[in-house]
Amino acid sequence: MTLHLYAHRLSQPSRAAEILLRELDMPYSWHEVDFANGETREPWFADEVNALKTIPALVIEDESTGNPTATSIGESHAVMRYLCRVAPDRELASRWYPTEALQLAPVDTWMAWHHNNVRAYDMFHDIMNLHLTLPMLKYELQASALKPLQEGLCGSLATLDAQLAQHAAGEPTLCGGPHPTLADLTLACELYQIVAVGYRFTGFAHVAAWLDHMARRPHFSDVSQEIVEQGREIREQSGAYLDLDGAFS
């Protein structure tokens, strides 16, 4: 079986899928897709990689039958669940995505919660668009475009902070176990996008400590280098108009 990951490291869910592949020690071929310039909408991508026209996408080539076939999986949650189901190291995979129903339930709960409560308030791409295309309107758009996202995310950060506070005595994980799960990885990749620009979650101490703990994992750090560099560039050139200290205090 050969795994092909079509992704981009400025995409939060793409990073989550790649980090998991590395954490599970599963070899893969990397294919960078220029999603910002519409490559996912090219006919070849929809026909050969992912009909949903999104990244990440995982293409699995199965040579075991003698007639090689390829199967494509889209959507990061589906990709990561699949990887945990087929990873050779079953014990390690079960730490990321438990097989026992009661242990799995909170992981699935937080993964489902992620889309409408954290991803919905993705600020990074708005910030990048303002930085690259509309620099003369930064201060006006900070109030009209970014402020509502900040306010929405604050409510979600409060929910996360309360959840993490319940497990403050042990390892900082969302579900309270000794090892992070797919829920931790999914949400951490989403929020790290904002931290890379320079925002500080000073008003949410448990979230800040948990995110720092996740970011110090070697594979998380390695895969996040491109977003860190992009965030540094934005901060150095345009950071004055962003409320980096006060937005989440």
Sequence and secondary structure as in RCSB ss.txt:
>XXXX:A:sequence
MTLHLYAHRLSQPSRAAEILLRELDMPYSWHEVDFANGETREPWFADEVNALKTIPALVIEDESTGNPTATSIGE
SHAVMRYLCRVAPDRELASRWYPTEALQLAPVDTWMAWHHNNVRAYDMFHDIMNLHLTLPMLKYELQASALKPLQ
EGLCGSLATLDAQLAQHAAGEPTLCGGPHPTLADLTLACELYQIVAVGYRFTGFAHVAAWLDHMARRPHFSDVSQ
EIVEQGREIREQSGAYLDLDGAFS
>XXXX:A:secstr
 EEEEEE TTSHHHHHHHHHHHHTT   EEEE  GGGTGGGSHHHHHHT TT  S EEEEEE TTSS EEEEEES
HHHHHHHHHHH S HHHHHHHS SSHHHHHHHHHHHHHHHHHTGGG  HHHHHHHHHH GGGHHHHIIIIIHHHH
HHHHHHHHHHHHHHHTTTTS   TTSSSS  HHHHHHHHHHHHHHHHT   TT HHHHHHHHHHHTSHHHHHHTH
HHHHHHHHHHHHHGGGS TTTTT 
